[in-house]
Structures are given as structure tokens and as C-alpha cells.
């Protein structure tokens, strides 16, 4: 598949998204449409569209690529099971709270429970965390596009990033969440279709029937799911389960991005129905992603394909695109590219909308009655949207310069540091209803906690020996934050009802 063909496909794809955006936002592009999709989203569209947002290009490329590691294999599925438990907790505990308080930004809960400074701290943590996480996810796709498309036209990496963000901006800046609900449904369709079609194409190349493929994956050296042997290692079952639960609660339930979509449903019942449906689909689709990984390595072994090298280092992130774009034919290449593009841009467009919403609501107060009729308020929102696009561009450029680890590991490492304090704040608010905090000291606690976790990770071998800290770091981080909040807490004369 030539770079020109891929480029034409990308142009057509984004032309379709921009057309949808113009149709959706034609009647209204005000802040209520942008922030809440007019509170009338269909739960089944939200549930299906959230798959694309939750999976991203990281799942699409990095997860299948890591299957070849003997210490990993299908280890990721343990984490997915933890994710599923976390989703159920969100649906049962957090969503009712958010709906009862009729929130636009979920961080408004912290304002009512702990104070204005705590509220701004929580929102700031989200802005930093989501900007970094989304930039990392977009980076993964941009480097693939750079390697297989734009290098052929001598386009510099920075311009590739700008083009990608410019395209996302073009179809999100007017309709916001209302547009995202529709475009993410379309993109998830491409994503899910590409997974099943990729399995079909690889199985055809290996002369496997569906049953033979299942047996081959099951009997391969790549399909071990549960790791109970050594609790010191990062792949240990309970580490992955607990990490999956708490990472999900923090990165989904306490994240404006995915919660904003849930809050666009008309009722709590529809929002919960959405979450339950989404959870089931999420678990199943990840099984197929891991199966793609095992089949890719079988295909590579049979055809003598080596893991691509970048700067002398083997990059498993590139195995899927290497095989899909060069070894399976033109139609499988198109399918792969559509899936990859859908996976990552469904995540990034949603994140950009959530970042804009959070800043406009949490820092500019655009949801307050006295501000809603101010002149140029929509134009101000557009400026904020541009600013976060540029900020994401800068983060990607910096990450490209310093990245020395697999993208999937880097994302969850960063999430453990940044989302831990957010989890601690909400835990304190929910479980310590007879106490409040010295509001102005909260930012200090939320800085000290990740700093302590960094030192624990850096020097863990001195006091933990061979124990490897993995996804459970977010639990440690949130506990340190919780204890810190207790130390600066004071009894309140009246229990909060939230």
C-alpha cells in the first residue's frame, strides 16, 4: 500500500467526520450543546462510542505487540478484568452521585464537599493528566503515520502532529460533545470491524479456520492469562486485578472525558444501562485484541518477519502496522489503517472536548447562570479549544524527544502518579463525611504524594528487594493522599449529604 493511497484514505476519512460535524452542529453550537450534548444522548450510542474512546491506539498497537513477551503474553487480560469491576463500581457508586448533583463538570463535587482550592486542584490534576495521556496516545499513531506515510513526502514530524491535531479541531470545535457522540459511534464501528477483519485476514494467510485459530492461540506460547507464580513480579494476578480496578475508577470514574459522555444521557437509568453494556463489550473486544497479538507473532514466525527496529531498538509497537501494511495486501491494509485511525482519534477528540469543557466550567465558570449570556462566550470557548490543541502538540514534541519506554507502560506510569491524588480526594470526600479539610493545604498534599511515590519506585530495591511495583502504585498514591488529607482535616459541625 503506497503512502499516497494511505494519505488519500485519511483525507476521505476526516472529510466524512467534518461533514458529520457540520450536520450535527448546524442547528446549535452553543455551550449547552458542546458541554452536555443538550442532555439527550441515546444510551446505546454512548455505550458503543465509548469503546473507541476507552481503547485508543495504545490498545490497538501496543497490547498486541506485547503479547510476544514471555512475561506478559495475555497478562493484560487480568488488568481488563480489573477494569470491568471498576466500571461496575462507577455505575453503581459514582454515576448516581453525579446525577443527583446535576453536574456538568464532575469536579464540582469536590468544591461542594471540600472547598474551592480543593476543587481547582482536582480540575488541574485532570487537565494535566488527560493532556499528557491523550498526547501519548496520539503520539503512538502519529509515529506510525510518520513512518509509513509522511516520511515518503519528507514531511517533518512536528508538521504531522499539527496536521493531526488540526483535523481533530476541525470537527470538534463547534458541536463538541454532541458531535463526539455521533463521530465516536462511527469510529468505533471502524475499530471493531478492523479487529475482526484483521483476525480473518491473518487466519486466511495461515490457512486457519475459526476453530483452528482458537486452538492455535490456546496452544501457543503467547496465550497464558493468569500469573499466580510470583507475587514479586509486575504480572502477578492480584496486582493486575487491583491495579485495573483502581486505575479504572480514577481514569474513568474521576475523569471528565468519559464521564461527560455518561452525563449527557437523560436519566441515571440510561447512564447505568450504558455503563453495563459498555463493560461487557469492552471485555470481549480485548480478548480479540490479544488474539490478534498471538496471531501476528505466529504469522511473523512463519514468514520470517522480524520485529521492526527503530534507532537500533526492537519496537513491538510497529509489528502490527508492519504486517498489516506490507504483508497482508491492500484491503487488509485499508482495514488496519481505518481501525488505527478510529481508535486513536476517537480518544483524542473526546479528550480535547473534555479538556475544553473542564477549563471553561471549572476555571471560567461558563456553566454559572450569570455567565451564560455574556457576549463572546462561545468565541472564548473556541480560544480554549485552540489552546489545548497547541498544548497537546507541545507535549507530543517533548515526548518524542525523550521517550525511552513502550508507550503503553509510559501512559499507565504517568496515570499512577497523576490520578492517585484525584482518587485520594474523592475517597476522602465520600468516606469521611464528618470531616472537611484545610482547603489551602490540599495542593501541597497532592504534590507531596506523587513525589513520595516517585521515591518509592526509584529506590524500591533498597527496601522491597525484588518486588516490582506495577499498577498498584496508584493505590499507594491514593492512600498517601488520603492519609495526608486526614492530617490536615478538621471535624465539621454538619455532615454533608453527598
C-alpha positions as CSV (number, residue, x, y, z in Angstrom):
1,X,0.0,0.0,0.0
2,X,1.6,3.3,-1.1
3,X,1.9,6.4,1.1
4,X,-0.2,8.3,-1.5
5,X,-3.0,5.8,-1.2
6,X,-2.9,6.0,2.6
7,X,-2.9,9.8,2.5
8,X,-6.0,9.8,0.2
9,X,-7.8,7.4,2.6
10,X,-7.0,9.7,5.6
11,X,-8.3,12.8,3.8
12,X,-11.6,11.0,2.8
13,X,-12.0,9.7,6.4
14,X,-11.6,13.1,8.0
15,X,-13.7,14.7,5.3
16,X,-16.5,12.4,6.4
17,X,-16.1,13.3,10.1
18,X,-16.1,17.1,9.3
19,X,-19.2,16.6,7.2
20,X,-20.9,14.9,10.2
21,X,-19.8,17.7,12.5
22,X,-21.3,20.3,10.2
23,X,-24.6,18.5,10.1
24,X,-24.8,17.8,13.8
25,X,-23.8,21.4,14.9
26,X,-25.9,23.1,12.2
27,X,-28.8,23.8,14.4
28,X,-26.8,24.7,17.5
29,X,-23.2,25.1,18.6
30,X,-23.8,26.8,21.9
31,X,-22.1,25.8,25.2
32,X,-25.0,23.5,26.2
33,X,-24.5,21.5,23.0
34,X,-20.7,21.5,23.4
35,X,-20.6,20.6,27.2
36,X,-23.7,18.3,27.6
37,X,-25.0,17.4,24.1
38,X,-28.3,19.0,25.2
39,X,-28.7,16.2,27.8
40,X,-30.5,13.9,25.3
41,X,-27.9,11.4,24.1
42,X,-29.1,7.9,23.4
43,X,-27.5,5.4,25.9
44,X,-26.8,2.8,23.2
45,X,-24.9,5.3,21.1
46,X,-22.9,6.4,24.1
47,X,-22.1,2.8,25.1
48,X,-20.9,1.8,21.6
49,X,-19.0,5.1,21.1
50,X,-17.2,4.8,24.4
51,X,-15.5,1.6,23.2
52,X,-13.4,3.6,20.8
53,X,-12.6,6.2,23.4
54,X,-11.6,3.7,26.1
55,X,-9.4,1.5,23.8
56,X,-7.4,4.0,21.8
57,X,-4.4,3.4,19.6
58,X,-2.4,2.0,22.5
59,X,-4.7,-1.0,22.8
60,X,-4.8,-1.3,19.0
61,X,-1.0,-1.5,18.6
62,X,0.9,-1.8,21.9
63,X,-1.2,-4.5,23.5
64,X,-1.0,-7.0,20.6
65,X,2.7,-6.1,20.3
66,X,3.5,-7.0,23.9
67,X,1.9,-10.5,23.6
68,X,5.2,-11.8,22.4
69,X,6.9,-11.0,25.7
70,X,7.2,-14.3,27.7
71,X,6.5,-12.4,31.0
72,X,3.4,-10.7,29.5
73,X,1.5,-12.8,26.9
74,X,-2.2,-12.4,27.8
75,X,-1.3,-10.9,31.1
76,X,-3.2,-7.7,30.1
77,X,-6.5,-9.5,30.3
78,X,-6.0,-9.7,34.1
79,X,-5.9,-5.9,34.1
80,X,-9.0,-5.9,31.8
81,X,-11.0,-8.0,34.4
82,X,-10.0,-5.4,37.0
83,X,-11.2,-2.7,34.6
84,X,-14.6,-4.4,34.3
85,X,-15.0,-4.5,38.1
86,X,-14.0,-0.8,38.2
87,X,-16.7,0.1,35.6
88,X,-19.4,-1.6,37.7
89,X,-18.3,0.3,40.8
90,X,-18.5,3.6,38.7
91,X,-22.0,2.7,37.5
92,X,-23.3,1.8,41.0
93,X,-21.5,4.4,43.2
94,X,-20.3,7.4,41.2
95,X,-22.9,7.9,38.5
96,X,-25.8,8.2,41.0
97,X,-23.8,10.9,42.8
98,X,-23.1,12.9,39.7
99,X,-26.7,12.7,38.5
100,X,-28.1,13.6,41.9
101,X,-25.9,16.8,41.9
102,X,-26.7,17.5,38.2
103,X,-23.0,18.2,37.4
104,X,-21.6,19.5,34.2
105,X,-18.0,19.1,35.5
106,X,-17.6,16.2,37.9
107,X,-15.0,18.2,39.9
108,X,-17.8,20.4,41.1
109,X,-18.4,17.7,43.7
110,X,-15.1,18.5,45.3
111,X,-16.0,22.2,45.5
112,X,-19.2,21.4,47.4
113,X,-17.6,18.8,49.6
114,X,-14.1,20.1,50.4
115,X,-13.8,23.7,49.1
116,X,-12.8,25.9,46.2
117,X,-9.0,25.3,46.4
118,X,-9.5,21.5,46.5
119,X,-11.9,21.9,43.6
120,X,-9.4,23.8,41.5
121,X,-6.7,21.3,42.5
122,X,-8.8,18.3,41.3
123,X,-9.6,20.0,38.0
124,X,-5.9,20.9,37.5
125,X,-4.9,17.3,38.1
126,X,-7.4,16.2,35.4
127,X,-6.1,18.8,32.9
128,X,-2.5,17.7,33.4
129,X,-3.3,14.0,33.4
130,X,-5.6,14.0,30.4
131,X,-3.4,16.3,28.4
132,X,-0.4,14.0,28.9
133,X,-2.3,10.7,28.5
134,X,-4.0,11.8,25.3
135,X,-0.8,13.3,23.9
136,X,0.9,9.9,24.4
137,X,-1.9,8.1,22.7
138,X,-1.9,10.4,19.7
139,X,1.9,10.2,19.6
140,X,1.7,6.4,19.0
141,X,-0.4,6.9,15.9
142,X,1.5,9.9,14.6
143,X,4.8,8.0,14.6
144,X,3.1,5.2,12.6
145,X,1.7,7.7,10.1
146,X,5.1,9.4,10.0
147,X,7.0,6.1,9.3
148,X,4.6,4.7,6.7
149,X,3.2,7.9,5.1
150,X,4.7,11.3,5.7
151,X,8.4,10.3,5.6
152,X,7.8,9.5,1.9
153,X,6.8,13.1,1.4
154,X,9.7,14.5,3.6
155,X,7.1,16.0,5.9
156,X,8.7,16.7,9.4
157,X,7.3,15.0,12.4
158,X,6.2,18.3,14.0
159,X,4.1,19.1,10.9
160,X,2.5,15.6,11.0
161,X,1.4,16.3,14.6
162,X,0.0,19.7,13.7
163,X,-2.0,18.2,10.8
164,X,-3.4,15.5,13.0
165,X,-4.5,18.0,15.7
166,X,-5.8,20.4,13.1
167,X,-8.1,17.7,11.7
168,X,-9.4,16.8,15.2
169,X,-10.0,20.5,15.9
170,X,-11.9,21.0,12.6
171,X,-14.7,18.6,13.5
172,X,-14.9,19.1,17.3
173,X,-14.7,22.9,17.9
174,X,-18.4,23.7,17.1
175,X,-20.5,20.8,18.2
176,X,-18.3,19.4,21.0
177,X,-19.8,16.5,22.8
178,X,-22.9,16.3,20.6
179,X,-20.6,15.8,17.6
180,X,-18.4,13.4,19.5
181,X,-21.3,11.1,20.4
182,X,-22.0,10.6,16.7
183,X,-18.4,10.5,15.3
184,X,-17.2,8.2,18.0
185,X,-20.0,5.7,17.1
186,X,-18.8,5.7,13.6
187,X,-15.2,5.4,14.6
188,X,-15.9,2.6,17.0
189,X,-17.6,0.7,14.1
190,X,-14.4,1.0,12.1
191,X,-12.3,-0.1,15.1
192,X,-14.4,-3.2,15.9
193,X,-14.7,-4.1,12.3
194,X,-11.0,-3.8,11.8
195,X,-10.2,-6.2,14.7
196,X,-12.5,-8.9,13.4
197,X,-11.4,-8.5,9.8
198,X,-7.7,-8.5,10.8
199,X,-8.2,-11.8,12.5
200,X,-9.9,-13.1,9.4
201,X,-7.1,-11.9,7.1
202,X,-4.4,-13.4,9.2
203,X,-6.3,-16.7,9.7
204,X,-6.7,-16.9,5.9
205,X,-3.0,-16.3,5.4
206,X,-2.2,-19.1,7.9
207,X,-4.9,-21.4,6.5
208,X,-6.7,-21.5,9.8
209,X,-10.4,-22.0,10.2
210,X,-12.0,-20.1,13.1
211,X,-11.8,-23.3,15.3
212,X,-8.2,-24.0,14.2
213,X,-7.2,-20.4,15.0
214,X,-8.7,-20.7,18.5
215,X,-6.8,-23.9,19.1
216,X,-3.6,-22.5,17.7
217,X,-3.8,-19.4,20.0
218,X,-4.7,-21.5,23.0
219,X,-1.8,-23.9,22.5
220,X,0.7,-21.2,21.6
221,X,3.4,-19.8,23.8
222,X,1.6,-16.4,23.8
223,X,-1.7,-17.2,25.5
224,X,-1.1,-17.5,29.2
225,X,-3.6,-15.3,31.0
226,X,-3.3,-15.8,34.8
227,X,0.0,-15.4,36.6
228,X,0.0,-16.6,40.2
229,X,3.5,-17.9,40.4
230,X,5.5,-14.9,41.8
231,X,3.9,-12.0,43.7
232,X,7.1,-10.1,43.4
233,X,6.6,-9.6,39.6
234,X,4.5,-7.0,37.9
235,X,2.4,-9.6,36.1
236,X,1.1,-11.2,39.4
237,X,-2.7,-11.8,39.2
238,X,-3.8,-9.7,42.2
239,X,-1.6,-6.8,41.3
240,X,-3.2,-6.6,37.9
241,X,-6.8,-7.1,39.2
242,X,-6.4,-4.4,41.9
243,X,-4.5,-2.1,39.6
244,X,-7.2,-2.5,37.0
245,X,-10.0,-1.7,39.5
246,X,-8.4,1.5,40.9
247,X,-6.9,2.7,37.6
248,X,-10.4,2.4,36.1
249,X,-12.1,4.2,38.9
250,X,-9.5,7.0,38.7
251,X,-9.0,7.3,34.9
252,X,-12.7,6.8,34.0
253,X,-14.9,7.5,37.0
254,X,-13.0,10.5,38.1
255,X,-12.1,11.7,34.6
256,X,-14.2,14.3,32.9
257,X,-13.7,12.7,29.5
258,X,-15.6,9.5,29.8
259,X,-18.0,10.8,32.5
260,X,-19.0,13.7,30.3
261,X,-20.5,11.2,27.9
262,X,-22.4,9.4,30.6
263,X,-23.8,12.7,31.9
264,X,-25.2,13.5,28.5
265,X,-27.8,10.8,28.9
266,X,-31.2,12.0,30.0
267,X,-31.5,9.8,33.2
268,X,-29.4,7.9,35.6
269,X,-31.1,4.7,34.5
270,X,-29.9,5.2,30.9
271,X,-26.4,6.2,32.0
272,X,-26.1,3.0,34.1
273,X,-27.5,0.9,31.2
274,X,-24.8,2.4,29.0
275,X,-22.1,1.5,31.5
276,X,-23.2,-2.1,31.9
277,X,-23.4,-2.6,28.2
278,X,-20.1,-0.9,27.6
279,X,-18.4,-3.1,30.2
280,X,-19.5,-6.4,28.5
281,X,-18.4,-5.2,25.1
282,X,-15.1,-3.9,26.5
283,X,-14.1,-7.3,28.0
284,X,-15.0,-9.2,24.8
285,X,-13.2,-6.9,22.4
286,X,-10.0,-7.0,24.5
287,X,-9.9,-10.8,24.1
288,X,-9.9,-10.3,20.4
289,X,-7.1,-7.7,20.6
290,X,-4.9,-10.2,22.5
291,X,-5.8,-12.9,20.0
292,X,-4.7,-10.6,17.2
293,X,-1.3,-10.3,19.0
294,X,-0.8,-14.1,19.2
295,X,-1.8,-14.5,15.5
296,X,0.6,-11.7,14.5
297,X,3.5,-13.4,16.1
298,X,2.6,-16.8,14.5
299,X,2.4,-15.0,11.1
300,X,5.7,-13.3,11.7
301,X,7.4,-16.5,12.7
302,X,6.0,-18.4,9.7
303,X,7.0,-15.7,7.2
304,X,10.4,-14.8,8.7
305,X,9.3,-11.3,9.7
306,X,11.4,-9.6,12.4
307,X,10.2,-7.1,14.9
308,X,10.9,-3.6,13.3
309,X,13.9,-1.8,14.7
310,X,13.9,1.9,15.5
311,X,17.3,3.5,16.4
312,X,18.7,0.1,17.0
313,X,15.9,-0.9,19.4
314,X,13.2,-3.6,18.6
315,X,9.8,-1.9,18.8
316,X,6.9,-4.3,19.2
317,X,4.6,-1.3,18.7
318,X,5.4,-1.5,15.0
319,X,4.8,-5.2,14.5
320,X,1.1,-4.9,13.7
321,X,1.4,-2.0,11.2
322,X,4.5,-3.7,9.6
323,X,2.5,-6.8,8.9
324,X,-0.8,-5.1,8.1
325,X,0.6,-2.5,5.7
326,X,3.3,-4.6,4.0
327,X,2.3,-8.3,4.1
328,X,-1.4,-8.8,4.0
329,X,-2.5,-7.0,0.9
330,X,-4.3,-3.7,0.0
331,X,-7.7,-4.4,1.6
332,X,-6.3,-5.6,5.0
333,X,-4.0,-2.5,5.0
334,X,-7.0,-0.2,4.5
335,X,-8.9,-2.0,7.3
336,X,-5.9,-1.7,9.6
337,X,-5.5,2.0,8.9
338,X,-9.1,2.7,9.4
339,X,-9.1,0.8,12.7
340,X,-5.9,2.5,14.0
341,X,-7.1,6.0,13.0
342,X,-10.5,5.4,14.5
343,X,-9.0,4.0,17.8
344,X,-6.8,6.9,18.4
345,X,-8.7,9.9,17.1
346,X,-11.9,8.7,18.9
347,X,-9.8,9.0,22.1
348,X,-8.1,12.3,21.3
349,X,-11.2,14.1,20.0
350,X,-13.1,13.2,23.2
351,X,-10.2,14.2,25.4
352,X,-9.9,17.6,23.6
353,X,-13.6,18.3,24.2
354,X,-13.4,17.2,27.8
355,X,-10.3,19.4,28.5
356,X,-12.1,22.4,27.0
357,X,-15.2,21.7,29.0
358,X,-13.3,21.3,32.3
359,X,-11.3,24.5,31.8
360,X,-14.4,26.5,30.7
361,X,-16.6,25.2,33.5
362,X,-14.0,24.8,36.4
363,X,-11.9,27.9,35.8
364,X,-14.0,30.3,33.7
365,X,-17.4,29.4,35.3
366,X,-19.3,29.2,32.0
367,X,-21.9,26.9,33.5
368,X,-23.0,29.6,36.0
369,X,-26.2,31.4,35.2
370,X,-24.6,34.9,35.5
371,X,-22.0,33.9,32.8
372,X,-24.1,32.1,30.3
373,X,-25.3,35.2,28.4
374,X,-22.0,37.0,28.4
375,X,-21.0,38.3,24.9
376,X,-18.4,36.3,23.0
377,X,-18.6,33.4,25.4
378,X,-18.6,30.8,22.6
379,X,-15.6,32.6,21.0
380,X,-13.8,32.3,24.3
381,X,-14.6,28.5,24.3
382,X,-13.1,28.3,20.8
383,X,-9.9,30.0,22.0
384,X,-9.6,27.5,24.9
385,X,-10.1,24.7,22.4
386,X,-7.2,26.0,20.3
387,X,-5.0,26.5,23.3
388,X,-5.4,22.8,24.4
389,X,-4.7,21.7,20.9
390,X,-1.4,23.6,20.9
391,X,-0.6,22.3,24.4
392,X,-1.1,18.8,23.3
393,X,1.2,19.5,20.3
394,X,4.0,20.6,22.6
395,X,3.6,17.6,24.9
396,X,3.9,15.2,21.9
397,X,7.0,17.0,20.6
398,X,8.7,16.8,24.1
399,X,7.7,13.1,24.4
400,X,9.1,12.3,21.0
401,X,12.4,13.8,22.2
402,X,12.7,11.9,25.5
403,X,10.7,8.7,25.1
404,X,12.7,5.6,26.1
405,X,9.9,3.2,27.0
406,X,7.0,1.4,25.5
407,X,4.0,3.8,25.1
408,X,1.5,1.6,27.0
409,X,3.8,1.4,30.0
410,X,4.5,5.1,30.0
411,X,0.8,6.0,29.9
412,X,-0.1,3.9,32.9
413,X,3.1,5.0,34.8
414,X,2.1,8.7,34.4
415,X,-1.5,7.9,35.3
416,X,-0.4,6.2,38.5
417,X,1.3,9.5,39.6
418,X,-1.3,12.0,38.4
419,X,-4.6,10.2,39.1
420,X,-3.6,8.9,42.5
421,X,-4.2,12.2,44.3
422,X,-7.5,12.5,42.5
423,X,-8.6,9.1,43.8
424,X,-7.5,10.1,47.3
425,X,-9.5,13.3,47.2
426,X,-12.7,11.6,46.1
427,X,-12.2,8.7,48.6
428,X,-11.8,11.3,51.4
429,X,-14.9,13.2,50.3
430,X,-17.1,10.0,50.1
431,X,-15.9,8.2,53.2
432,X,-15.0,10.9,55.7
433,X,-18.3,12.8,55.7
434,X,-17.9,14.0,59.3
435,X,-14.6,15.8,58.3
436,X,-13.5,18.6,56.0
437,X,-10.0,19.8,55.2
438,X,-7.9,23.0,55.5
439,X,-8.6,23.8,51.9
440,X,-5.5,25.8,51.1
441,X,-3.2,22.9,52.1
442,X,-4.7,20.4,49.7
443,X,-2.5,21.3,46.7
444,X,0.6,20.6,48.9
445,X,-0.7,17.2,49.8
446,X,-1.4,16.4,46.1
447,X,2.1,17.3,45.2
448,X,3.8,15.5,48.1
449,X,2.0,12.2,47.4
450,X,3.3,11.7,43.9
451,X,6.7,12.8,45.0
452,X,6.8,10.1,47.7
453,X,5.6,7.5,45.2
454,X,8.4,8.5,42.8
455,X,10.9,8.0,45.5
456,X,9.3,4.7,46.5
457,X,9.6,3.5,42.9
458,X,13.1,4.8,42.3
459,X,14.5,3.2,45.5
460,X,12.2,0.2,45.9
461,X,15.0,-2.3,45.5
462,X,16.6,-0.9,48.8
463,X,13.6,-1.8,51.0
464,X,11.4,-4.1,48.8
465,X,14.1,-6.3,47.3
466,X,13.0,-8.0,44.1
467,X,9.4,-6.8,44.4
468,X,8.3,-4.9,41.2
469,X,5.8,-2.1,41.7
470,X,3.3,-2.1,38.8
471,X,-0.3,-0.8,38.5
472,X,-0.8,-1.0,42.3
473,X,1.3,2.3,42.5
474,X,-2.0,4.2,42.0
475,X,-3.4,2.6,45.2
476,X,-0.3,3.5,47.2
477,X,-0.5,7.1,45.8
478,X,-4.2,7.5,46.7
479,X,-3.6,6.1,50.2
480,X,-0.8,8.5,50.8
481,X,-3.1,11.4,49.6
482,X,-5.9,10.1,51.9
483,X,-3.6,10.0,54.9
484,X,-2.3,13.5,54.1
485,X,-5.8,14.8,53.9
486,X,-6.6,13.2,57.3
487,X,-3.6,15.0,58.8
488,X,-5.0,18.4,57.6
489,X,-8.6,17.6,58.3
490,X,-11.0,19.0,60.9
491,X,-14.4,18.0,62.1
492,X,-17.4,19.6,60.5
493,X,-20.4,20.6,62.5
494,X,-22.8,19.4,59.9
495,X,-22.5,16.2,57.8
496,X,-22.6,16.7,54.1
497,X,-25.4,14.8,52.3
498,X,-23.3,14.0,49.2
